[in-house]
Amino acid sequence: MIKKLINEIADTKSRQWLFNLLQFMSDEVLQNCRLLYRKKGTTLIHVGDMADSAYLLVEGSVKIINELPNGVVYSFAKLYAPELLGENELLANFPCYRGTVVCETDCKFIYLSKKDFLLWLKKSPETLYQVTVAIIKKTGLLIILRNIMRLKQKMIFVC
């Protein structure tokens, strides 16, 4: 079913990214994957939920939001397929997710349990490398966005 999904993905970049990752996945892990469909506006992950899975966003876009203690909700990232979600929490062995993921469009995900995700990375150095590169790119982007938000806040107070 997952291999069939690869051929159905219209976006060439997403299709190639997914193919590159899944070619190193064992049959056991591949059989445990599930395809998830979520409608626009649906929350996939809530901040504070038990970090027990990773998701491969294969179609659509999501936003990552968080709520400050004073109740202010802010969006600090918008991610487009192809993208990996939940990997930081699993790799760092955090007990809970640190952000809320909301679908900006109708989305397709591949679900992996924590056990299967970590097994996949342990058995495939190439996948571990690709996931590490993806994390570094995403983290760099988030740092840039955070700095832009800080500058905007300073500008608001100056004006």
N, C-alpha and C positions, 0 to 999 in steps of 0.2 A: 504494500500500500504506500509506504514512504517513497520507494523508488519510483512508483507511478507518479507521485506528487512532483518529483523533480522535473519530469517531462511536461507536466501541465503548467509549470510556472512560466508566465509570459516574459517577465523581466530577465534578460540574459545575465546580468550581473548576479542576481539572486540565484538563478539556476546554477551558474558556475560555482558560486560560493558554497552552495549547499552540496553540490556534487563533490567538491574538493574536501569538504568536511566528512561527508558520509562514506566516502570510499574507504576510510580508515576505521569505520565502525564495525565491530564484530557482529555476526548474525544474531547472537544472543541479545546484545544491546539494541540492535535495530528492531528486533521483534518486540521489544518492550516499549519502543517509542509509540506515542499516540499523536494523531493529528487533531488539532483543536481549531475550531472556528469561533471567532468572537466578533460581535457586532460593534459598530461605532458607538462610543460612549461607555462600553463595558469595561469594568475594572478587572484586569488579569491578576494583579498582585496588589495586596494592601500592605502598607508599611506596618511592620510589627507581626505580620503573618510568619508562621514557621517557615524557614528557608529550607525547603525539602525538594526543590526541583529547579531545573533550568529550562529555558525556552529558546528555540530558534525561531525568530520572526522571519517568515519566508515571504509574506505578502502583507502590505499595509504599512501603517505608521502608528507609533505610540508616543505618549508624552509621559515623562517621569515627573511626578509631583511630590511635594512634601508639605506638611503642616507644621508651622512654628508653634511653640508653646502658647503664644498670644492668640492663636486661632487663624492667623494669616496663612492662606494656602498659596504656594507659588510653584510654578512649573520651571524646572531647571534644565530640562533637556527634551528635545523632540528627536526621536530615532526612526529611521526608515529601514525597511527591509533591504538587504539582509542584515540581521543584527542578532546578537546573543544577549539574553536577559537572565539575570539571577546568578551569573557565573561568579561574580565577585564574592557574594555571600557564601557560596558553596566552597570556593577555593580557600577563603579565609576562615571557614568553619564558623561563620556567624550564625547564631541560632535563629535570627529573624531577618526578614528583608528590610532594607534601609530606605526604601522609596516605594511609592505607589505607582503602578503602571496602568495607564488608561489608554484604551484604543481610540486613536484619532480618526481612524477609518475602519471599515470592515477588515479583519486581519485573519491570517492563517499562521499557526504556530506548530512547531513540533515540540512535544513535551518529553522531557527526560527526567527520570527520578534522580535524586542526588546520588544514590548508589551507582546508577548506570552512567551518569555524567562523569563522576570521578573515575570509574572503571575505564571508561572510554579514553580519558586523558592519560591514565596510567599505562594503558596498553598501546598508545599511539603517540610517539614523540612528535610526529608531524602535526597531529591535531593539537597537542599541547602548545606547540610553537604557534600555530595559527590563532588559537584562542588567546595566547599571551599577546600577540601583536594586536588583536582586536581590542583587548583590554587597554593596552597602552594608548592606542588611537582614541578610544572613547574617553579615557581618563584625561588625556591632553585636551580634548574638546571641552569637557566639563570644566576644567580649570580655566580655560579661556572664557567660557560663558559666565562662570562665577565672577571673574574679574570684570567683565563687561557690566554685570549686574551691580557690582560694587561701585563702579564708575557712575552708572546711572543714578544710584542712590545719592552719591556725593553731589551730582549735578542738581538733583531735585532740592537738596538742602541749600545749595548756593544760590539758586534762582529766586 
